[in-house]
């Protein structure tokens, strides 16, 4: 993660089945901030296309990415904490969402094809079939060094992921100090004293 600024918007990213929704929900609860589930912003035509096993094109994704970007920009402009889920598989998608603003951090739940495939096969009630995983990994562009990204191991438990994310945010907060524009992150679990 880039040093010196504490992000106020966290975009939980990764391929389908990596655990974005569960982790993002718990993270938003820990941070006491709003959560937007990116999948809920897909137009019906996109959901129908994915449910049929047909990958989306960049043209299909563009209005969806723009809508997520508007939500992110609203939070950034207000210096309000927020969490949003979005697979964000390509560099161009992440740029469209964040506008490369330093207060937007992508929390990348990185996992293996085998591990995430096993999880997807057990999942029920989601429109994305397990057969689409190959296209997700084919589309995935690993985050670059110039992006604001916190990479976490998707095979860890949600509690381990939360602790790791909060430790990274607290470290940035300590380094940044409490200067003007700093977003204070209070994500210390109940009953635990801050470091």
Residue pairs with C-beta under 8 A, 6 or more apart in sequence:
1 7
1 105
1 148
1 149
1 150
1 168
1 172
2 102
2 148
3 172
3 175
4 172
4 175
4 176
5 102
5 103
5 172
5 176
5 181
5 182
6 103
6 169
6 172
6 173
6 176
6 182
6 183
6 184
6 185
7 102
7 103
7 104
7 105
7 148
7 169
7 172
7 183
8 75
8 76
8 79
8 80
8 81
8 82
8 103
8 104
8 183
9 72
9 75
9 76
9 81
9 82
9 83
9 84
9 98
9 103
9 104
9 105
10 24
10 27
10 31
10 82
10 83
10 84
10 105
10 106
10 107
10 165
11 68
11 72
11 83
11 84
11 85
11 86
11 88
11 94
11 97
11 98
11 104
11 105
11 106
11 107
12 20
12 23
12 24
12 27
12 83
12 84
12 85
12 86
12 106
12 107
12 109
13 20
13 85
13 86
13 87
13 88
13 89
13 94
13 106
13 107
13 108
13 109
14 20
14 87
14 88
14 108
14 109
14 110
14 111
14 154
15 87
15 89
15 111
15 116
15 133
15 136
15 137
15 140
16 87
16 116
16 120
16 126
16 128
16 132
16 133
16 136
17 116
17 117
17 119
17 120
17 123
17 128
17 130
17 133
18 109
18 110
18 111
18 116
18 119
18 154
19 109
19 119
19 154
19 158
19 161
20 85
20 87
20 109
21 37
21 39
21 85
22 158
23 107
23 109
23 158
23 161
23 162
24 35
24 37
24 83
24 84
24 85
25 35
26 158
26 162
27 83
27 107
27 162
27 165
27 187
28 34
28 35
28 82
28 83
30 162
30 166
30 187
30 189
31 81
31 83
31 185
31 186
31 187
32 81
32 186
33 80
33 81
33 82
33 83
34 75
34 80
34 81
34 82
34 83
35 82
35 83
35 84
35 85
36 68
36 71
36 82
36 83
36 84
36 85
37 84
37 85
38 64
38 68
38 84
38 85
38 86
38 87
39 47
39 85
39 127
41 64
41 67
41 68
42 50
42 64
43 63
43 64
45 60
46 56
46 60
46 61
46 64
47 127
49 56
49 60
50 56
50 127
50 128
50 129
50 132
51 127
51 128
51 129
53 129
53 131
53 132
55 132
55 135
55 139
58 92
61 93
62 96
65 86
65 93
65 96
65 97
66 96
68 84
68 86
68 97
69 96
69 97
69 98
69 99
71 82
71 84
72 82
72 84
72 97
72 98
72 99
72 101
72 104
73 99
73 101
74 80
75 81
75 82
76 101
76 103
76 104
79 103
79 181
79 183
81 183
81 185
86 93
86 97
87 93
87 136
88 94
88 97
88 106
89 136
89 139
89 140
89 141
90 139
90 140
90 141
91 141
91 143
91 144
91 147
94 106
94 143
94 147
97 104
98 104
98 106
98 148
102 148
103 183
104 148
105 148
105 149
105 150
106 143
106 147
106 148
106 149
106 150
107 149
107 150
107 152
107 165
108 143
108 149
108 150
108 151
108 152
109 152
109 153
109 154
109 161
110 151
110 152
110 153
110 154
111 153
111 154
111 155
112 155
113 133
113 134
113 137
115 154
115 155
116 133
116 154
117 130
117 133
120 128
120 130
120 133
121 130
123 130
143 149
143 151
150 165
150 168
152 161
152 164
152 165
153 161
156 164
162 187
162 189
163 189
165 187
166 185
166 187
166 188
166 189
167 195
169 185
169 187
170 185
170 187
170 188
170 194
170 195
172 185
173 182
173 184
173 185
176 182
178 184
188 194
